[in-house]
Amino acid sequence: MAQPLVLFKNRHPNRVATLDEYRQSGGYAALERFIGGKIDPGEVVRLIDESGLRGRGGAGFPAGKKWEAVPKNAPFPRYLVANADEMEPGTFKDRILLHTDPHCVIEGMILAGYAFSATKGFFFIRPSYDSSAAIMERELEIARQSGFLGKSILGSGYSFDIVVHRSGGRYICGEATALLNAIMGKRPNPIKPPPYPTEKGLWDRPTVVNNVETLACVPHILRNGPQWFKDLSLTSKGAGTKLFCVSGKVNSPGAEELPMGTPLREIIEKHFGGMLPGSEFKACLPGGASTRFLTSEHYDVPMDFDDLKAIGNRLGTAAIMIFDQKTCLVATTHNLMKFFARESCGWCTPCREGLPYMRELLWLIENGEGKEEYIDTLRSMCKQVWNSYCALAPGAAEPVASLLEFFEDEVREHIRLKGCPFNAKAGN
Amino acid sequence: MPRLVIDDLEIEVPKGTKVIDAAERLGIMIPRFCYHEALGAVGACRMCAVKFIEGPLKGVQMSCMIDAQDGMVVSTTDQEAVDFRKRVIEWLMINHPHDCPVCDEGGQCLLQDETVSSGHGRRRYPGRKRTYRNQYLGPFIAHEMNRCIHCYRCSRYYQEFSGYRDLGPLQIGNRVYFGRFKEGRLESPFSGNLVDICPTGVYTDIPARFKVRRWDLQRAPSVCINCPLGCNTIGNSHYRAVMRVEARMNPYVNGYFLCDEGRFGFSYTNGGADHAQRPWNSRISGADVTVEAALAESASKIAEISAIYGPGAVVALGSTRNSLETQSMLSRLCRRKGWQGPVWFNDPAIYRKVRSGVERLDSGIAVSMREIEFADFVIVAGADLLNEAPMAAMAIRQASRKNATIIVVDPRPISLPFEFRHIPAAPAQIERCLGSLVKGSISKDELKGFDSSAKGFCKALPAKFEEKESGISISELSGQLMSAKRPVIVCGTGIVCESTPAFAADCAQLLRESGKKAGLFYILPGASSFSSALLSGPETKTFSEILPQIEEGLIKALIATESDPFWDFPDRERLDRALSMLDLLVVIDYLPTETVKRATVFHPSSTVFEMNSTFVNQEGRVQHAERVHVGGVPIWGAHPPRIIRNFVPGGDHQPAWELLWKISAETSMLESVLTLGELIAAEIPVFEAVGHSKYPITEGRIIPENSEGSFVKPKASPAKGQTAKGFNLLLTDTIFASREPSAYADTLASVFPEATLFMHSGDANGAGLSEGDMVSVELELGAIQLKLSVSQRMARGFLFLPRQRGIHWQKMKEFSAWIAPERIRKI
């Protein structure tokens, strides 16, 4: 398997790569060239823009465009936030990345900060990743002592420091605007733009929030050039590699770095050991819990932002959860909805009250008390929660909507049989 | 100005208007829960969904979140939007307890209205309801969280608008809980607004709870008379008792809100919970008599004394809680009958301060509370707003939220619900501090442009004021004031020197001359202080000046009209002696005051809820309070009587002006003055000048235009500090407990602040005292015991004693006292 190892270049089975290892693999060269060489920050933005790097946190917003959105004359201090609040069910790529090569993320943060003249970086991490947070704290200190971080980096006059901020531990804290509220010590409710955080974020100052994996790509792009990054992808529109985390009915679940656009079939069969013996691919959630079920019809789809969009789905965080023919998708969806209903921040009505309503109906269907009319109710609610305040509820409705679209027969079978044909049971 | 179409009606609205407001202008009420004009749009409830058909946006959107734009075509009745709103109601109702029949909000409930109007009537949700535990939030507000629909109005009001942090949202998802971290009384003295602002029955008014249904209430617009601000209220009565007071929106005065003293301090009008605390009947020498007998007795006794000793032996006392009608009548009667008075104030210093302030206010410089909200620099000089005029603090908070700089120059340990710079200057130093602040903000160029009097005033201002302890740089603040466009000076009249109100006016005038839209806002001592000052002249006396005449036997009769010298006159012993020397003490009042108990003849008067009356607030705004109910002993608590009588028990009271007219035996009154409006205009010419001789006067301000304010040369500040060792003891007000009539309301008794003496921590250390000690302070007429509170943020060498019900501060011989160190000790 000739995998183009970029982010996982220094991956060791049981330990974290050291600063020396990272430097030997070319680490901090980009930092020395761009910051040490006092190259115009605009050049950093231009290169990232050209590379086609899109946000790895789920929304896929072009990273360069986000940095450009910080107005040139915006006030100081400006802030950068690395979002490591990885709470999307099925997603664990950031944790593996942090346990593999933390300096890759640190260098990416410093370069990203340089791109829009930020002076402070927040490393926002979910509290259950405490070991990762401890690693970051340790490695940040090492970077500081090596002169890569802190006052006047490499004597360039550009100062940037990073603090590790442990989240309160809620799914909504990963939403960029809620995350900013959380850092400011406020209740983590999302804030509807405008103004965008890039204009008025933390303490009304320009703030950029990037996913950890996105930031980790930055030094590699700057070192090797945008074209190199583009060429990593198997699809023409895609760029770079992607960390895929695969879970469910495959032989060797885990996280691997693969080129963007690797077909789903190849991911499952070649890189994750194929389906378990006796299991057939029934469906998967291609990008975490808030994407739609992807059926075997699209088993060959290239896993890239645009290709998945073309079939009405999303790449999301590229956390692929694979279900086989023996799995009850109603129970699965109920399980997901339980999570989303619990994790709603409680700000707007559709999410706060609508999700528990849907969870209740799914529970009744799964446990044999379903009624035909529930299908219509669920369907209309799936549409109506799109009128909620942030993207949590629309995302939460995706599995339900696609369940009703692709597996309506299975749902109706539950209602007809007054029970689960798979003998599954939904927990409360 | 964007033009848009809403439900086929076209409208043009100012830029920045939300679609929900544009619709309201067309008379289309888009349902909403979280949106409130005072709190802004946050898009939480999703109830105001409408469909955008044409224009820059398409589809179902929240009308509160979207600014009206050109070319928008909006439908509020589109099926998709209607279905969505119906669904929102269904969602909100899945956990609501449907307890409208036992809920006090029933009949005034936004949730009830919008649920019914959405057509939601059948529960489809098959699951269980979520339930919460309620909290004890103090004696005013009941908590019933199960009714909550999570609109976040309460927490946004409480934390963002009013600036307190002890109530807010806890938990997430559908378990979000609005409450306190721990049970306990809400810290905010503006907590009652939660009742008004909650769209359903989570917060209900405890004094009114379980007593009456909304539709059985008699309601009328009223005005709060507890402090000079004159906040607008709605009185709610049932069975002759005021049940509750709600805020009435007035954009210039109180906005949508009220303080708790104004909201809950009404039960004096009912005579308390047992109705026994109010003097309901006319009395002669303590025995109940008929109205007519009492009136005849007063009239004949007054005539008799006038005949024997001359009319100058009769003195009429008014007060700053009289209505404008009563004050005008007093003024007229004194003039026509030759009585002395009317006397409005006890303390000559306070009187002079009020008068000099009112004289200097002109319509250009006087600002309303609304205008304070838009100030960018506020200087509070000698006023403890939260205790003296709470809603003014709320107005300044709104300015503070818009990043205004707030400076408080006051010797007391002031606390306010927003960030401010406190300069704890001694009263005598306030002018010096204010003057140097203003002087520093005037540039040399500006000074050149001034006329000679302004120039002279500016030059005479002290250049430097050193404030060592607070570490605040006046010159830095002056720099900020220099760049301010709309500065406001809020000046108290209590603790400051006599010259300070006029000085503050001069400073505001100077800021105007330097091109700023500067404003001036006085805090006066009572609801009717402004009109008292208008009715006063240079010869007007205060009670302190009248008292020696009583003692000398020159005054034989006293007519106390809603006036109680025992409330705010020191030297209780002297007062006792003097009043016992009178031949006649006629008292007209509705409160069970000490003076009422001593009355020779007592006439019950009507409270603000029982008559039509007019009040002028401290910025000269004339406001009318309508009669809410015909008074009498309340009958709730018992079944209404089955016997029909031809009189109302306890219904003998009449408006004070009417009683005055009757006891004066002034028969010619009706011939010469036809209406109350003409009476008022005849006594206060400025009313006529601004065209207010009609009655009732429901709105308007009576500040004369462009009264020529001339600069007074600032006097040199007195030498700093006194050499003798000891403390200057000054009286100060506290919220709930210091003011008539609210301090007589038994609803407030449980929240009276603990009696506390304030002392600088340095002074306390020197005296071997510490925070929380019980101390005994030896006053001239005896000792009082109370708790000590120490603070670093106050002037040294001062003691502050709250003039509150339950503290016998009348053991002082004067309005202030000098306390030698040995006269204060720990017990």
Interface residues (C-beta under 8 A of the other chain):
Chain A: R170 I172 R187 K192 A341 R342 E343 S344 C345 G346 W347 C348 T349 P350 R352 E353 G354 P356 Y357 E360 L361 L364 E369 T377 S380 M381 Q384 N387 S388 Y389
Chain B: G43 A44 C45 R46 M47 A49 V60 Q61 M62 M65 D83 F84 R87 V88 W91 L92 I94 N95 R124 Y125 P126 G127 I149 H150 Y152 G168 P169 Q171 I172 G173 N174 R175 V176
